[in-house]
């Protein structure tokens, strides 16, 4: 128990299981999940991560879908995908700048300061 919070491993595992990796060509054509194309080494591939997993110290309560307004979007709502670089980092766009990931410990330290 951290800060008198119960562990939420099941929610983290569910979020992790949602993460998917899809192979794409540089032209934006989706590739087969089971085999690589013949010239993938010279033509290149992109790996798109759908629903990227990020470990959280605790989860926020989510409203039931019936209580949400489906037409209302949050300002600055995050995308549910990103691209993987050669170095294993995430970017918003292929060959784009690196994505800023929030630290796992940042919310914990913030809560301890209160």
C-alpha positions in Angstrom: 0.0 0.0 0.0 1.4 3.3 -1.1 0.0 6.4 0.5 -2.9 4.3 2.0 -4.0 3.3 -1.6 -4.8 -0.3 -2.5 -2.7 -1.8 -5.3 -4.4 -1.7 -8.7 -2.5 -4.3 -10.5 -5.6 -5.6 -12.3 -6.2 -2.2 -13.9 -2.6 -1.9 -15.0 -2.7 -5.4 -16.4 -5.9 -4.6 -18.3 -4.3 -1.4 -19.7 -1.2 -3.4 -20.7 -3.2 -6.0 -22.5 -4.9 -3.3 -24.6 -1.5 -2.2 -26.1 -1.1 -3.4 -29.7 1.8 -3.1 -32.1 1.1 -2.8 -35.8 3.7 -2.8 -38.6 3.5 -0.2 -41.4 5.5 0.8 -44.4 6.9 4.3 -44.7 4.1 4.9 -47.2 1.4 4.2 -44.6 0.4 0.7 -45.8 -0.3 -1.8 -43.0 1.8 -5.0 -43.1 0.9 -8.5 -42.2 0.9 -9.4 -38.6 2.5 -12.9 -39.2 5.3 -12.3 -41.7 7.7 -9.5 -42.8 7.7 -8.4 -46.5 10.6 -9.5 -48.6 12.4 -6.2 -48.8 11.6 -4.8 -45.3 15.3 -4.3 -44.5 15.8 -1.9 -47.5 12.3 -0.5 -47.7 12.0 0.0 -43.9 9.0 -0.4 -41.6 7.3 1.8 -38.9 5.9 0.3 -35.7 2.7 2.0 -34.6 1.6 1.4 -30.9 -2.1 1.4 -30.3 -3.2 2.3 -26.8 0.4 2.7 -25.4 0.7 1.4 -21.8 2.0 3.7 -19.1 2.3 2.5 -15.5 0.4 4.7 -13.1 0.8 4.8 -9.3 -3.0 4.9 -9.0 -6.0 5.1 -11.3 -8.6 7.8 -11.3 -12.3 6.9 -11.0 -13.9 6.7 -14.4 -17.5 7.8 -15.1 -19.9 5.3 -16.5 -20.4 5.7 -20.3 -24.0 6.7 -19.8 -22.9 9.8 -17.8 -20.5 11.1 -20.4 -21.4 13.4 -23.3 -20.1 11.6 -26.4 -20.0 14.8 -28.4 -17.8 16.6 -25.9 -14.0 16.1 -26.3 -11.5 17.3 -23.8 -9.2 20.0 -24.9 -5.8 18.6 -25.7 -7.1 15.0 -25.4 -4.2 12.6 -26.0 -4.0 10.3 -28.9 -4.4 6.6 -28.4 -1.4 5.8 -30.6 2.2 6.6 -31.1 5.1 5.4 -33.2 8.3 3.6 -32.1 11.7 4.9 -32.9 14.8 2.9 -33.6 15.9 3.7 -30.0 12.7 2.4 -28.5 11.3 5.8 -27.7 7.8 7.0 -28.6 6.9 9.8 -31.0 3.6 11.4 -32.0 4.4 11.2 -35.7 6.8 9.0 -37.7 10.3 10.5 -37.5 8.9 13.2 -35.2 10.3 14.5 -32.0 10.2 12.4 -28.8 7.1 12.2 -26.7 7.3 13.5 -23.1 6.3 10.7 -20.7 5.3 11.6 -17.2 7.4 10.1 -14.5 5.8 7.3 -12.4 7.1 8.9 -9.2 6.1 12.5 -10.1 2.5 12.2 -8.8 3.7 10.3 -5.7 6.2 13.1 -4.8 3.5 15.7 -5.4 1.1 13.9 -3.1 3.8 13.6 -0.4 4.5 17.3 -0.5 0.9 18.1 0.3 
